[in-house]
Amino acid sequence: MSNSPYAVEMYDIVIRFPGVLANDHVNFTLKRGEIHALLGENGAGKSTLMNVLSGLYKPNSGVIKVNGQVVTFHSPRDAIAKGIGMVHQHFMLVPTQTVTENILLGLREPRFFMNLPRYERKVQELQAQFGLRVDPKAKIWQISVGEQQRVEILKTLYRGANVLIFDEPTAVLAPQEINDLIATMRALVAQGKSIIFISHKLHEVEAVADRITVLRKGRVTAEGLPMAGRTRRELAQLMVGRDVVFTLEKEARTPGEVVLQVRDLKATNNKGAPALRGLSLEVRAGEIVGIAGVAGNGQSELAECITGLRACDGGAVSVAGIDLTNQPPLAAILAGVAHIPEDRTRVGSSPNLTITDNVIMKTYRGEPIGNGATIDETKAEEYARSLKQSYDILAPSVQTLARKLSGGNLQKVILAREITTNPKVIIAVQPTRGLDVGAVEAIQQHLLQQRMAGTAILLISEELEELMALSDRIAVIYDGQIMGIVDAGQADINEIGLMMTGTRQTALHAS
């Protein structure tokens, strides 16, 4: 093995895409046995740099060294051969196959008469070594999101990875699963692995990182700084180039009449199992009601029933006295329901359409943009340009395709489209998931502005810190039922945590 103290060195890396300099002479080094956090806003060039290291992109110029030796990667297989593995934010797993079968995918193992029990034992040995618990015989669709992530980590370890790249690994995890992942990362480093950790969540970076490198607009603003002694405010300034507000100022407001009313709602999930079991909830004008809960307890189904994307099996949904039970999405739109969905790519936008097309989706039927039969393209573009400026959407033009936007800018497009319709109710599901600190601040401020304007907001989030900062009341959901509702100003995290596990029920009518 080389005497170099570095597992990875990247010098003067340049990556150009049409009209974009994604990485501008970037330097990055990873020491052996460290966790190095790579920070930056959405679109700063972090994933691009890691795609270079993992063999997906070939740089226009620059040098890569692994264990002190210059390397050239032509494909991910080349990177894997040098001990580099990437754990992607969106898992690359086949739901109908077992854990072991997914780990073996792409490997040159025997294709006929495979001794599967033998490989299951090898997977179990790897699990025991690194403390990654998951049933090797279980099918992917049968296990939790956190367990699926462990499968992705096991895949890289099975291939002999000594350098692991975690790309936004906590974006889809519940709080307890995040704690498990942090413990896993520490265990990996303790056994000689080196980790590159891409994250927007600065408290997680504080918890695990040894050093940090920050990118802004494709360039390095801080290279290999020790994490010790750094504050969140300092990190945020390096990322966005300005001060970021971490403590939200929520003005006092007396809520108005009930706008959104859900009564005894029942619904099934995509597997036909009960998801909502007689859930009741009210949201008043000018208040934010947060929904806290571990993922998979009915949050998605609740949002879909309200917005007309899922049929109800019982109960009722109404907005400002209008019955929306089992009505199509258009009925919800006409009743004044805005929807910021959990999946901003597949549900919240049309990736292959322009920014203009995406922002007029709710307004093209009427003046000044359309008349029901035709669309005035000039007016549509003027409208889109005004929203692009008002919501600080960073893109070359309003003709840019949605799929070419960063996550934060795509979320701003969705927010602009939904809020500009002056809704009575906003259903916001994980509105800041996977976004950088600057985009999070912008989204949260827009929601607070809507609250002050008298809009009723149902905020579904797995970020307890966000729920407590934004909400007036917090309702805890477990197994499709509301376990209790507490005043956010007096909420106790331990009490909420107990309700999230179904072990305690509190007053259902806190105000």
N, C-alpha and C positions, 0 to 999 in steps of 0.2 A: 504493500500500500504506500502511496505517496506520503511524503513528509509535510505536505501542504496542510495548513490548519483549516482550509476551506473545503467543504464538500462540493460547493458550486461557486463559480465566479463567472460573471457576465460583464463584459466591458464594451462601452460605446455601441450598444445595440440600437439599430435603426430599423423601424418597420414602417413602410409607407403603404397606404391604401389610396385608391383614387380620391384625391382632394383632401386627404387626411394624413398627417404625420402622427401616427399612433404612439410610437416610441422614438424619442429624439435623443440619441446618444446616451442611453440609460446605462448606469452602472449598478450592479447588485451583487452582493456576496453573502453566502450562507456558510457559517462556521459549522464544524462537526458538532453534533450533539446540542444544537440550540434550536429554539423556536424564534423565527424571524418573521415579524409581522410586516406585510406589504399593504400600505394604506393609500387611499386616494378616493376622490369622488367617482361616481359612475362615469365611465368614459375617460378616466384618467390614463388608461393604458395598462392597468394591472393584469387583467386577464390576457391581454395580448402578449405581455412579457412572459407570462407563465406558459402560454401556448407555444412560444418559441422554445422554452426550456423543455417542454414535454413533447416536442417534435411535431406539433401540428402546423406551425408556421416556420418558414425559413427566413431569417433576417436578411434585409438588404445589405447590411454590413454589421460588423462587430465580431467579438470573440467570446466563445463559451468554453469554460474549463470545468471538468468534473474530476475531483480528486487530483487537481493540479495538472491534468492532461487536457490539451486542446481537443475538442470534439466537434463533429459536424453531424447534425441529425437530419435525416431525410424523411423520417416517419416516426410516429409514436413508438413503433417497435424498437427503433434505434435507441430512443431515450430509455425505454424499459430495460433494454440490454445493459445500459449503464447504471441501472439502479434507481431510476427516477419514475415515480408513480404519481398520478394526479387523481384526487378524490373530487369529482365534479359536484357542483351545487345541485344540478339536476341529474339524478341517479341514472346510470346506464345499465339497467337491470331488466331481465325478461320476467314479467310477473308470474307466468304459468310454470316456470321452472324452479327447481329447488335452490336453496342457498349454495350447496356444493356445485350444482350444475352451472350456476351463474359464475362462480369463482373459476371454473375450468374453461368457460367460454373463451375462444381465441387462442387457447394453448394447444400445443401439438401433442396432445395426449392420445392414447389409443381410441379409435373411433368405434371399433366393434368389440363386443364382449367386454365392455369397460367394467372393471371391478369397482363399482361405485362405493361399496362399504369401505374399501381401502382408502379412497380419496376422502370420504367423510371422516375417517380417523385422522388423516393428515390435517384436515380443516380443524378438527377438535384440538389437535396438538397446538396448532397455531393460535387458536382462541385462548387456550390455557396459558400460553407463553405471554400474550399481550393483554389478557383480561377482556376479550371481546366476546361477550356472551350472545349466542344466537344458535338456534337449532339447525344443524346442517341439513336435516331432512325436510325442513319446512319450505313451502312454496313462498315466493316473494310476496304475493298478494295477501298471505296469511299473517305477515309480521308487521310490526309498527314501523313508522318512518325512521325512528332512531336505530332500530335493528337493521333496516335496509342500509343505513349509512355504515354500520359496522361491516356489512357485507362488502361494500365498496372499499373500505379500508383493508379488509382481509384479502380482497382481490389483488391490491397492490403489494401487500406483504407476501402473498403466495408467489408472486412473480419476482420476489427478491429485492423489493425496493428498499433503499437505504435513505433516500430523500423523498419525502411525501409532501405534495402540494395540496393544501386544503383550500378550496375556492368557495368562500362564503358558506362554510359548513354548518353554521347554526341558523341559517335563514329559515329552515323548515322545521326546526326542532322546538319542542316544548322546554320550559325552564329546567326540569329535572334531566331531560335528555342532554341539554347543553352542559350541565354539570358533569354528566357521565362522559361526554366527549372531551371536556377539558382534562378529566382524570386520565382518559385514554391517551391524549397527546403527551401528558407528562410521563406516562408509563413507556411510551414509545421512545421518548428522548432518553429516559433512564436506561434503556437497553441499546443505546448507541445510534438511534435514528436521528435524522435532522429534518426539521419541519418548516415549510413556508406557509404562513397563515394569512390568507386574504380575508379581511373582515371590515365591516363598517361600524361594528359595535365596539366602541372604545373601552367600555368597562371589561369586555372579554380580552381585549388586547392588553389592558393593564394587568389582568389576572395571569396571563400565560407567556407573554412575549419577553424575550431576552433583549432583542434589538428591534429597531423599526427602520423601514425605508418608506418614504412618502413620495408619491407621484402626483403631479398636477399638470393637466393638459399635456401629457406625454413626456414631461421632463421631471427629473429628480429634484425635489425641494429639500429633502433631508436623506442622507445616505448612511445607513448603518448606525444610527444613534442608539446608545444604551437606553433601555426603557426606564430604568430606575431613575426616579426623580422627575419624570415627565408628568404633566397634568393633561387632563382631557382637553382643556381649553387650548393648550399649546399644540396638541396634536391636531385639533380641529382647524386652528389657524394655518398650520402647515398644509392641510388638505385643501382648504377652500380659499385661503389667502385673505381672510377677514375674521373678525370676531363672530362666534356662533353662540346663540342664546341657548343655554342648557336648562335654565329655569323658566318655564312658561308662566307668564302673568295672565291668569284667567280672571277676568273681571266678574264681579258679583252680578248675578242676574236672576230675577224671579221668573221661573218658568210660567208659560201661559197654559192654554187649554191642551188637553190630550189631542195629539195629531195622529200618531201611529198607535193602533190598538191591535194586539194579538191575543186571541182568546182560545184556550184549550186546544192549541194547534198540535196536530198529529201528522207525521209523514214518515216515509221509509227512505232508506239510503239506496245507493246504486246496486247494492247486493240484495235488496229486498228485505233487509232487516229494519226493525224500528229505529228511527233516528230522533224523532220528536215525540214525546210521550205526554201530551196534554200541557204544552208550554203556554204560559200567559205572561204578557208584558205590555207596558205602556211607555210611550215616549212623548213628552210634552214639547210645545213650541219653545225654542230657546234653551234647550238642555241637551246635554250629551249623556246618553246612557251607554256605558261600556259593558261588553260581554266578555267575562273572563272564563277561561276553561282550558283544559288540555285538548289539543287537536283531536278531532274525531268524536266529539260529544254532542254533535248536532248543530254546530255553529254555521257550517256551510249550508245545510239544509234549511235552517231558519232564514238566512238571507235569500236563498233561492225561492222559498215559498212566498216571501213578501214581494219579491220583484217579478214573480210570474214565471220563473225558470223551472219550478218544480211543482208538481201537483200535491195538494194537501189531501190527506186521508180523513181528516176531520178537523173541526174547529173553524175559526174565522180570522180574516185579516182585513182591517179597514184603515183608510187614510182620510182624515178630515171628514169622517162620516160616510165615505164612499166604500162600498164593499168590494174588495179585490180578491176575495177567496176564489182560487182556481181560475182567475182571469189571466189572459195573455200578457206578456211584458208591455205591449203597447198601452194596455189599460192602466198599468202602473205608471208609465211615463206620463200619460195624459192626466193622471191624478196628482202628479207632482212628486213622483218618487225618483230620486237620483241614485245611481248605483255605482260604487267604486268596487269592482269585484276583486276577489282573491287572486285570480289568474289574469294578470293584465295583458298577457299576450294572446291567449286563446279565447277569452271571454270579453275582456275590456276593450280590445281593439282589433282592427283588421290589419295584420302586419304588412300585407302586400299593397295596401292603399296608402295614399299620401296623408300628411298631417291635415291638410284641408279636408279630405274626404272623411277622416276620423272625427274631426271636431264638429262637422255639420250633421252627423248621423241623427241627432235629435231635433234639428231645426230646419232641415231641408224641405219640409212639407209646407212651410209658410213663409210669408214675406219677412225680410227682403230677399232671402236666399232662393226661395222657390215658390211655386204656385200649386204644387201637388202633381203637376205633370212634367215640368221642366225645372232645371236649376240654373240660376244666373251665375256662371262661373266667376265673373268679375267680382260680384258681391260676395261669393263664397270665399274667394281668396282674400278679399279685404277683411272679412270677418276672421279668417284664420290668422292673418298677420296681426290683427289687433290682440287676439288671444295669445299668440306667440310672444308678443311684447309684454302683455300684462302678467303672464305667468312665467316669464323668463325661460321659455323653452329654447334650449340651445340646439340649433340645427341650421344647416346652410340656407334652407328656405322652406316655405310651407309645402313645397312639392317633394320634400324629402319623404321617403317611405318610412312608415312607422317601425318596420323591422330594423332599420338602421339607427334608431335612437337608443341611447343608454336607458337603463331601467328607470332612472329618476326622471329623465325627460319624457319618457313614454307615460309615466304616471302623471306628470303635469298636463299632458295632452288629455288624458282621461278626466282629470280633475277639472280642467278648463271646460270641457264639453258638458260635464254634469252640473257644475255649479252655475254656469252662465245661464242656465234655464230657469233660475230662481226657484229651486225646488222647495216643497213643503217639508220633505223628509229626505235625508241622505242616509243610505245604507253603505257604510264604509267598512270593507272587510280587509284586514291586514294592509292598510293604506301605505304604511312605511316599510313594509318587509323588504329587506335586501337593498335599501337605499342608503346613500351616504349621509353624513350629518347635515350637510347643507340642504339637501333635498328633503330630509326628515323635518327640519326646521320649517321649510316653506310649506309643506303639506299640513303640518300641525297648525301653523298660523292661519292658513286658509280655513281649516275646520273651525277654529275658534272665532274667526270673523263671521262665519255662517251662523254659529251659535248666537252671537250678539245681534245678528240680523233677524233672529227669531225662527231659524230653521230647527226642526227636530232631527237629531242625529243619533243613529244607532251605530256605535263603534265596536266592531268585533276585532280583537287583537290578542295575540299571545304574549305581548310585551306588557307585563304588569306595571312597569314604570310609566309607560305611555298611558295606560288606562287611568292610573291614579293622577297623572298630571292633567289630562284632558277632560275626564269625565266629571259629571255632577253626581251621578249615581253609578254604582257598579253592580251588575247582576251576574251571579256565578252559575254557569251551566254545567251540569253533569248528567251523562246518560240521557240527554234529551229533555231534561227538566231544569227549571230554575231552582237552585238550592237555597238561594237567598239574595236579597238586594240590600246593599249598604251604601251609606253616604260616603262619597269618595274622600271628602275632607276628613273623615274620622275613620277611614278604612284601616284595618290591621292586616298586613300581608300574611301573617300566620293564620289568621281566621279565614282569609280568602283561600289560602293554600289548602286548609282542611276541607273547605267546601268543594274545591276543585277535585278532591279525591273522593267526594261523596260521604265524608265522615261526619259532617256537621251541617245543620240547617239553622239559619238565623231568620230574623224578621223579614217577611216578604214585602213589606210596604214602607221601607225606609224612604225618607224624603230629604 
